[in-house]
Amino acid sequence: MTPSPEVAPDFVREWVEFLDPDDDEHLIAADMRWLLSHWTCVFGTPACQGIIAGRPDDGCCSHGAFLSDAEDVERLHESVKLLRPGDWQFMKQGLGKKGYIEEDELDDEPALRTRRYRGACIFLNRPGFGGGIGCALHAMALERGIESLEVKPDVCWQLPIRRTQEWVERPDGEQVLKTTITEYDRRGWGEGGADLDWYCSGSPDELPNQVRSWRPRKGVMGTRKYPPELRERAVRLYRESDPKPVLRRLAEQLNVHPEALRNWIRQAEADHGERDDRPSTAMIEENRRLAREVAELRRVNEVLRAASAYFASEIDQTRRRS
């Protein structure tokens, strides 16, 4: 099948911004043009060309998956324990001496990714395997009735959605956490994205006339409001346990969304000085306090300027009358 030309990544998009109903300091920006599209994965059909020419059966799994952090690695280890020989074509190789994770570099920094075996991710079952082609983890999740996002590396289940978060300062000095939900286009892969021979999210061949449901991925934007006591208990249980419990199982026991629990734990680690990729709660509160003070000073300054202008005008009129 000859693929249709891809759509340029900077085509016109329609955005909706709204505050999280449970958190008025959390702004969500949603790319409605993408989220309401009829995109669907066409892996295993003639429409999927694969990101490397001549390897359509790889789909987007040719390079393996970079693991985002220690929790991502832990989740993969626990997921592998659920696999059986009928699920995973290369189980023998993956559980052998070389394992299923290898060292690499990402953005010039040391990183871990799933091992490449015979030109693609070791978890990718190839044509001819009795369990069927495709991701062994994904197939196992479907068979067991588990959401695939709970057993796969972060980058795998997030595609084709890209979530970014940043603290932004509004004109009044207040800071809000802005979560942007949009298409994971070629640029999401970094510099190598432009070199992919084909990429699905920009292909019209991935947009058949059917409705796409993003329900399983609702956690990428946010989860429902939980009581502070539950959050404290969940974090304490995780941090005080030795060995550490499986995050997904702990989330099930506490009846919270896994992404909510993961975010709580990461924030607790930042609060204890164990990670530097996010500000501590104390720092966030201090920034908010300073922002409120700056906003108040600006307001007072405006009042003083207005008062100064008023009195200057009064004095000028008095002088003219005299």
FENKA-V312490 format. One record per residue. RES is the residue in one small letter. BURIAL is I if it has 9 or more other ideal C-beta (glycine too) atoms within 8 Angstrom, else O. D_FIRST is the distance of its C-alpha to the first C-alpha in Angstrom with 2 decimals. Layout:
# FENKA-V312490
RES:BURIAL:D_FIRST
RES:BURIAL:D_FIRST
This chain:
# FENKA-V312490
m:O:0.00
t:O:3.80
p:I:6.18
s:O:9.25
p:O:12.49
e:I:14.54
v:O:17.85
a:O:20.92
p:I:22.85
d:O:26.02
f:O:25.05
v:O:27.94
r:I:28.64
e:O:31.30
w:O:33.56
v:O:36.19
e:O:38.99
f:O:41.42
l:O:43.97
d:I:43.53
p:O:45.84
d:O:47.35
d:I:47.79
d:O:48.88
e:O:48.24
h:I:44.51
l:I:42.31
i:I:38.70
a:I:36.24
a:I:33.12
d:I:30.03
m:I:29.73
r:I:26.81
w:I:24.73
l:I:26.58
l:O:26.34
s:O:22.63
h:I:20.33
w:I:18.45
t:I:17.51
c:O:16.11
v:I:12.75
f:O:13.46
g:O:12.78
t:O:9.79
p:O:6.01
a:I:6.61
c:I:8.97
q:I:8.45
g:I:12.20
i:I:14.87
i:I:15.30
a:O:12.99
g:O:12.41
r:I:13.53
p:O:10.89
d:O:13.55
d:I:16.02
g:I:14.66
c:I:17.50
c:I:20.04
s:I:19.96
h:O:23.21
g:I:25.21
a:I:27.02
f:I:30.07
l:I:32.93
s:O:34.71
d:O:38.25
a:O:40.59
e:I:39.84
d:I:36.13
v:I:37.12
e:I:39.55
r:I:37.06
l:I:34.69
h:O:37.67
e:I:38.60
s:I:35.11
v:I:34.94
k:O:38.16
l:O:36.42
l:I:33.80
r:O:34.43
p:O:33.17
g:O:30.99
d:I:29.28
w:I:28.80
q:O:27.53
f:I:29.31
m:I:32.46
k:O:34.74
q:I:33.42
g:I:33.33
l:O:36.88
g:O:38.09
k:O:39.93
k:O:37.11
g:I:36.19
y:I:33.12
i:I:34.04
e:I:34.42
e:O:35.97
d:I:34.07
e:O:34.56
l:O:33.26
d:O:34.55
d:O:37.03
e:O:38.47
p:O:38.55
a:I:36.05
l:I:34.89
r:I:31.37
t:I:29.91
r:I:29.98
r:I:27.01
y:I:26.91
r:O:24.75
g:O:22.63
a:I:22.15
c:I:24.40
i:I:26.79
f:I:26.26
l:I:22.58
n:I:22.46
r:I:20.06
p:O:18.42
g:O:21.37
f:I:23.78
g:O:25.74
g:I:25.63
g:O:21.85
i:I:19.41
g:I:19.81
c:I:22.92
a:I:26.11
l:I:28.08
h:I:25.81
a:I:25.81
m:I:29.57
a:I:30.15
l:O:28.37
e:O:30.41
r:O:33.63
g:O:33.20
i:O:33.27
e:O:31.42
s:I:28.86
l:I:30.23
e:I:33.50
v:I:32.31
k:I:29.62
p:I:30.28
d:I:30.69
v:I:27.72
c:I:25.35
w:I:26.48
q:I:26.99
l:I:23.38
p:O:22.17
i:I:25.79
r:I:28.07
r:I:31.80
t:O:34.41
q:O:38.16
e:O:40.95
w:I:44.55
v:O:45.14
e:O:48.53
r:O:49.22
p:O:51.68
d:O:54.47
g:I:54.04
e:I:52.59
q:I:49.71
v:I:46.90
l:I:43.98
k:I:40.80
t:I:37.64
t:I:34.44
i:I:31.41
t:I:28.21
e:I:24.58
y:I:24.02
d:I:22.14
r:I:21.54
r:O:25.27
g:O:26.15
w:O:25.17
g:O:27.87
e:O:27.71
g:O:24.78
g:I:22.52
a:O:21.87
d:O:20.74
l:I:17.84
d:O:14.65
w:I:12.87
y:I:14.77
c:I:14.14
s:I:17.26
g:I:16.57
s:I:13.04
p:O:13.19
d:I:10.26
e:I:13.05
l:I:15.50
p:O:15.42
n:O:18.77
q:O:20.75
v:O:23.70
r:O:23.51
s:O:26.72
w:O:28.03
r:O:31.17
p:O:30.85
r:I:30.62
k:O:33.68
g:I:35.60
v:I:33.82
m:I:35.90
g:I:39.07
t:I:40.84
r:O:43.80
k:O:47.25
y:I:49.08
p:O:52.84
p:O:54.00
e:O:55.83
l:I:52.66
r:I:50.99
e:O:54.07
r:I:54.26
a:I:50.60
v:I:50.84
r:O:54.17
l:I:52.89
y:I:49.99
r:O:52.07
e:O:55.07
s:O:53.22
d:O:53.27
p:O:50.82
k:O:48.49
p:I:47.03
v:O:43.32
l:I:42.50
r:I:40.28
r:O:43.03
l:I:45.72
a:I:43.79
e:O:43.58
q:O:47.30
l:I:48.21
n:O:45.81
v:I:44.25
h:I:40.67
p:I:39.58
e:I:38.55
a:I:41.99
l:I:43.73
r:I:41.70
n:O:42.65
w:I:46.30
i:I:46.46
r:I:44.99
q:I:47.52
a:I:50.31
e:I:49.35
a:I:49.52
d:I:52.90
h:O:54.16
g:O:53.04
e:O:50.43
r:O:47.49
d:O:47.41
d:O:44.02
r:O:45.56
p:O:49.06
s:I:51.60
t:O:52.79
a:O:56.09
m:O:54.42
i:I:52.35
e:O:55.54
e:O:57.45
n:I:54.82
r:I:54.99
r:O:58.80
l:O:58.85
a:I:56.41
r:I:58.74
e:O:61.73
v:I:60.13
a:I:59.21
e:O:62.81
l:O:64.25
r:I:62.16
r:O:63.43
v:O:67.01
n:O:66.63
e:O:65.50
v:O:68.50
l:O:70.84
r:O:69.46
a:O:69.90
a:O:73.39
s:O:74.27
a:O:73.19
y:O:75.20
f:O:78.36
a:O:78.03
s:O:77.89
e:O:80.93
i:O:82.91
d:O:82.08
q:O:83.29
t:O:86.45
r:O:87.24
r:O:86.81
r:O:89.16
s:O:91.73
